[in-house]
Amino acid sequence: PILEASSPAGFTTLTVSPSTRVVGAMSTITVNMRPNWYIEANTSLTLTGMSDTCPDTASYFEPPAYCINMQNPTAASLSLTGASQAIFGGSGSWDSHTGHLVLNVAHSIDAGA
């Protein structure tokens, strides 16, 4: 028999909100996500497309001024806060140049949780 999903894996809720939209300012990013599938521990989730981060400098002679902001460095271990931070082991890996945040699932997440 062939197993078939009734819907593709995704999120019934997925929002990403900054605390400010001021270019170059420090901002707290709030992520609200509710998966429609079971996510096992040790799975990596990568959030991409965050704007106001440093673009690839290969296409520029000099990176834009906001990329030199030392308040937004790339961090192999960025502390997470909030009620669900323990699900991701309390930290994620942030790359300020690409705008990618990698979260490693420390505790399995049930569908709809």
C-alpha positions as CSV (number, residue, x, y, z in Angstrom):
1,P,0.0,0.0,0.0
2,I,1.0,3.6,-0.7
3,L,0.8,6.0,2.2
4,E,-0.6,9.4,1.2
5,A,-0.9,12.6,3.2
6,S,-4.2,14.4,3.1
7,S,-2.3,17.7,2.9
8,P,1.3,18.6,2.5
9,A,3.4,19.3,5.5
10,G,3.2,23.0,6.5
11,F,1.9,25.4,9.1
12,T,-1.7,26.2,9.9
13,T,-0.3,29.4,11.5
14,L,3.0,31.0,10.6
15,T,3.7,34.7,11.4
16,V,7.0,36.5,11.8
17,S,6.7,40.0,13.3
18,P,9.5,42.6,14.2
19,S,9.3,44.9,17.2
20,T,10.3,47.8,14.9
21,R,10.6,48.5,11.2
22,V,13.4,51.1,11.6
23,V,16.3,50.1,9.3
24,G,19.4,49.4,11.3
25,A,17.6,49.4,14.7
26,M,17.7,46.4,17.0
27,S,14.5,44.4,16.7
28,T,12.9,41.5,18.6
29,I,11.5,39.0,16.2
30,T,8.4,37.2,17.3
31,V,7.6,33.9,15.5
32,N,4.3,32.2,15.8
33,M,4.0,28.8,14.1
34,R,1.7,25.8,14.4
35,P,2.7,22.8,12.3
36,N,0.1,20.6,10.6
37,W,2.4,17.6,11.0
38,Y,4.4,15.9,13.8
39,I,7.9,17.2,13.9
40,E,10.5,14.8,15.5
41,A,13.2,15.9,17.9
42,N,16.5,16.7,16.1
43,T,14.8,18.2,13.1
44,S,16.1,21.5,11.9
45,L,13.8,24.3,10.9
46,T,15.2,27.2,8.8
47,L,13.4,30.5,8.7
48,T,14.5,32.5,5.7
49,G,13.6,35.7,3.9
50,M,14.0,38.1,6.9
51,S,14.5,41.5,5.5
52,D,16.7,44.3,6.8
53,T,19.6,41.9,7.1
54,C,22.9,42.1,5.3
55,P,22.7,41.1,1.7
56,D,25.4,39.1,-0.1
57,T,28.2,41.6,-0.3
58,A,29.5,40.1,-3.5
59,S,27.1,42.2,-5.4
60,Y,28.2,45.4,-3.7
61,F,31.5,47.3,-3.6
62,E,30.7,48.1,0.0
63,P,28.0,46.6,2.2
64,P,25.2,49.0,3.1
65,A,25.8,50.9,6.3
66,Y,23.3,48.9,8.3
67,C,25.3,45.7,7.7
68,I,28.1,47.2,9.8
69,N,25.8,47.4,12.8
70,M,27.7,45.4,15.4
71,Q,24.4,45.0,17.4
72,N,23.3,42.5,14.8
73,P,26.2,40.0,14.5
74,T,26.0,36.5,13.1
75,A,25.6,34.2,16.2
76,A,26.1,30.4,16.2
77,S,24.1,30.4,19.4
78,L,21.4,33.1,19.6
79,S,19.4,33.0,22.8
80,L,15.7,32.5,22.4
81,T,13.0,33.8,24.8
82,G,9.4,33.0,25.2
83,A,7.1,30.3,26.3
84,S,8.2,27.8,23.7
85,Q,12.0,28.5,23.7
86,A,12.7,25.1,25.4
87,I,11.3,23.3,22.3
88,F,14.3,24.6,20.4
89,G,16.8,24.0,23.3
90,G,16.8,27.7,24.2
91,S,18.8,28.9,21.2
92,G,19.1,29.1,17.4
93,S,21.8,29.9,14.9
94,W,21.4,33.3,13.3
95,D,23.2,34.4,10.1
96,S,22.9,38.2,9.7
97,H,24.3,38.2,6.2
98,T,21.6,35.8,4.8
99,G,18.8,36.5,7.2
100,H,18.5,32.9,8.1
101,L,17.6,31.6,11.5
102,V,18.1,27.8,12.1
103,L,16.1,26.3,14.9
104,N,16.9,22.7,16.0
105,V,13.9,20.9,17.5
106,A,15.0,19.6,21.0
107,H,11.5,18.2,21.9
108,S,9.1,16.7,19.4
109,I,6.2,18.9,18.3
110,D,2.7,17.4,17.8
111,A,0.6,18.4,14.8
112,G,-1.5,21.4,15.8
113,A,0.6,22.2,18.9
